[in-house]
Amino acid sequence: MHRFKWVLIFSFLAVCSLYGQTEKSYLNETKDARDARMEWWRDARFGMFIHWGLYAVPAGEYKGQKVKGIGEWIQASLNIPRQEYEEFAPQFNPVKYDPDEWARLASEAGMKYLVITSKHHDGFCLWDSKVTDYDVVDATPYGKELLPPLVDACRRHGVRPAFYYSILDWHHPSQYVDPDAKSPRAGHARNKIYEEKRAEYINYMKAQLEELVTRFDPAVLWFDGEWTPWYSAEEGRELYNYLRNLKPDLIINNRIGKGRQGMSGLDKGEGAVGDFGTPEQEIPATGVAGVDWESCMTMNDTWGYKYFDGNWKSTETLLQNLIDIVSKGGNYLLNVGPTAEGLIPQPSVHRLNAMGDWLDKYGESIYETTASPYERPQWGRYTEKPGYLYVHIFDWPENNTLEIPLGVDKIQEVGVLSDYDEHKLYFEQSSKGTQIKLPPTPPDEFSSVVVVKYKRN
């Protein structure tokens, strides 16, 4: 590390010392304050996840060996030594990167925020960090920052920018692989830390996170890698409070702390901190009442680009995942993994365009809605706004008749959402619920939506 970067770290420590004397506690926020801060995020419902870094260079294969797992874990899965992995940096030259195109794609897909990997487990940074040379400006032939133009493009297209940041770091000299680990991936996943360098690394993280917050003003910080055994619950709480002092309206996921429980990430026990849970590659069966949560999921089987992964989910599956998640009160963070050149794979683009077309017609039934007040029907899902029930029909009934549990004398009007003013539907109410007479064919190939306007008590 260059001498001037050490000077910057020492300057940062001095600022931290002064800052700590006036720090405000955000760990016991009032419900009203939290609701105001979380409002836009709860209304957004749909965001883009981007996993991009040096791992896009090998694209899932190294020295003729194809990685069996996810692409961004290739350093761990194939046990690539740190010095060999660093050799990907001179090969990383994303000359086809078009941040405006990325932001426009997210916007036109109906996504309201975008979370990109500022630093993944491999420690490589997508901005010009002042405390390391292991970044896109200093270590690659591209020589330019990737985050600033994307942040600007997001704001032009009405998408809130946000950053993923890994607590685990396979590159930083404070950490090392346990030589007694049972497998290479387990060793990397559970990096140990030299205790005499622990404070140095915590301050390194703080310095980088301060850069991200003060330079780019992200809407969300999305942490990962908190499972590493050396990281403590107390460090998580302190880091959360530090960041909220830098930006009081910042939203931070639960992986900044140690309260994560399995893949659902919704544990509220000792060590928990953060603003929303993070189920990964899963949708909770019934949602989680009283908890903000977001399912992060891939379009194929990998997060980071892997050239031979063609196991793409259908547009129908992706849309019905979105509806399912929203009907349970959650958000959907859907991933793309760009190539080393800076291109989002065409199968991802195709699916996002189709999702955007659907949301152009039916977005009212997704944005600013709340979880269904009723049990999940076999034929589809419900979402709701005050005075409106949105009936999402996945499987069109053979008799063109739909039964919903909304009771007698409640309903005022029923119509097809995409053509509500012109296409009202006949319905009959009884003490058992309401029968709606549907058109003979579904209006949409993926999920048709009927909107029910009803009287509120």
Buried (B, 14 or more C-beta within 10 A) or exposed (E): EEEEBEEBBEEBBEEBEEBEEEEEEBEEBEEEEBEEBBEBBBEBBBBBBBBBBBBBBBBBBBEEEBBEBBBBBBBBBBBBEBEEBBEBBEEBBBEEBBBBBBBBBBBBBBBBBBBBBBBBBBBBBBBBBBBBBBBBBBBBEBEEBBBBBBBBBBEEBEBBBBBBBBBBBBBBEBBBBBEEBEEBBEBBBBBBBEEEBBEBBBBBBBBBBBBBBEBBBBBBBBBBBBEBEBBBBEBBBBBBBBBBBBBEEBBBBBBBBBBBEEEBBBBEEEBBBBBBBBBBEEBBEEBBEEBBBBBBBBBBBBBBBBBEBEEBBEBBEBBBBBBBBBBBBBBBBBBBBBBBBBBBBEBBBEBBEBBBBBBEBBBBBBBBBEBBEBEBBEBBBBBBBEEBBBBBBBEBEEEEEBBBEBBEEBBEEBBBBBEBEEBEBEBEBEEEBBBBEBBEEBBBEBBBBBBBBBEEE
